[in-house]
Amino acid sequence: MSPSPEVSVIIPAYNEAERIGRCLEAPMRALRERGWEVIVVDDASTDATADVARDLGALVIQLPDNRGVAATRNAGARASHGATLLFLDADIVAPLETLYALADRLRDDSSIHAAG
């Protein structure tokens, strides 16, 4: 991966071991194809969320106690290196083309500061 990825995909997760694998398919492919950074912030899950995400190649940040989705997003943003931040929920399966289109739109149009 390049020292400064164009995009950081940040995924807050709490007890998502059964769903995080499907969620990570497109971001991990983008990591291989374009050098994006994929960060899963585990919000003190009591299941194997962090292990599953790590095994699939994501950078995993584990919070010591459950802090809620806003705190997990902020922790991911602080750890990120990308010029563009894409936030996904752990139960979302976004097609790769959708992720690329969102990132391109955010990069190309300075009047847009967020998309969802």
C-alpha positions in Angstrom: 0.0 0.0 0.0 1.2 3.5 -0.8 2.3 5.7 2.2 -0.7 7.9 1.7 -3.8 6.1 0.4 -6.3 8.1 -1.6 -9.2 6.6 0.3 -9.7 5.3 3.8 -12.8 3.1 4.3 -13.8 3.2 8.0 -16.2 0.6 9.3 -17.4 0.8 12.9 -18.5 -2.6 14.2 -20.1 -4.1 17.3 -20.8 -7.8 17.4 -20.8 -8.1 13.6 -18.8 -11.3 13.2 -21.5 -12.9 11.2 -21.9 -10.0 8.8 -18.5 -8.2 8.6 -17.1 -10.6 6.0 -19.6 -9.7 3.4 -19.2 -6.0 4.2 -15.5 -6.2 3.7 -15.6 -7.9 0.3 -15.7 -4.7 -1.8 -13.4 -2.5 0.4 -10.7 -5.3 0.5 -10.9 -5.6 -3.3 -10.5 -1.8 -3.6 -7.4 -2.2 -1.3 -5.9 -4.7 -3.7 -6.9 -2.7 -6.9 -6.3 0.9 -5.8 -4.3 0.8 -2.6 -7.2 2.0 -0.4 -6.9 1.7 3.4 -9.6 -0.4 5.2 -10.1 0.2 8.9 -12.5 -1.7 11.1 -13.1 -0.1 14.5 -14.3 -2.8 16.9 -16.4 -1.2 19.6 -15.6 -3.8 22.3 -17.4 -6.6 20.7 -18.0 -9.8 22.7 -17.8 -12.0 19.5 -15.1 -12.6 16.9 -15.7 -9.4 14.9 -12.1 -8.2 15.3 -10.6 -11.6 14.4 -12.8 -12.0 11.3 -11.9 -8.5 10.1 -8.2 -9.0 10.8 -8.2 -12.4 9.0 -9.7 -10.7 6.0 -6.9 -8.2 5.9 -8.4 -5.1 7.4 -6.6 -2.9 9.9 -8.4 -3.4 13.2 -8.6 -0.9 16.0 -10.2 -2.4 19.2 -11.7 0.0 21.7 -11.4 -1.1 25.3 -15.1 -0.4 26.1 -18.2 0.1 24.1 -18.4 3.8 23.1 -21.1 3.9 20.4 -21.0 4.5 16.7 -19.9 8.2 16.7 -16.8 7.4 18.9 -15.9 4.4 16.7 -16.2 6.6 13.5 -14.0 9.2 15.1 -11.4 6.7 16.2 -11.3 5.4 12.6 -10.9 8.9 11.2 -8.1 9.6 13.7 -6.2 6.5 12.6 -6.8 7.0 8.9 -4.3 8.3 6.3 -6.6 8.8 3.3 -7.4 12.1 1.6 -11.0 10.9 1.4 -12.9 9.1 4.1 -15.7 6.6 3.3 -17.8 5.4 6.3 -19.7 2.1 6.0 -21.8 0.3 8.5 -20.7 -3.3 9.2 -24.0 -4.6 8.0 -23.9 -2.9 4.6 -22.8 -4.7 1.5 -21.8 -2.0 -1.0 -20.8 -3.0 -4.6 -17.3 -2.1 -5.5 -18.5 0.2 -8.3 -20.6 2.2 -5.7 -17.6 2.7 -3.5 -15.5 3.9 -6.5 -18.3 6.3 -7.6 -18.7 7.8 -4.1 -14.9 8.3 -3.7 -14.6 9.8 -7.2 -17.5 12.2 -6.5 -16.1 13.3 -3.2 -12.7 13.8 -4.7 -13.9 15.6 -7.9 -16.5 18.0 -6.5 -15.2 20.2 -3.7 -18.7 21.4 -2.9 -19.6 18.0 -1.6 -18.3 17.2 1.9 -20.2 14.1 2.7 -22.2 11.4 0.9 -24.3 8.6 2.2 
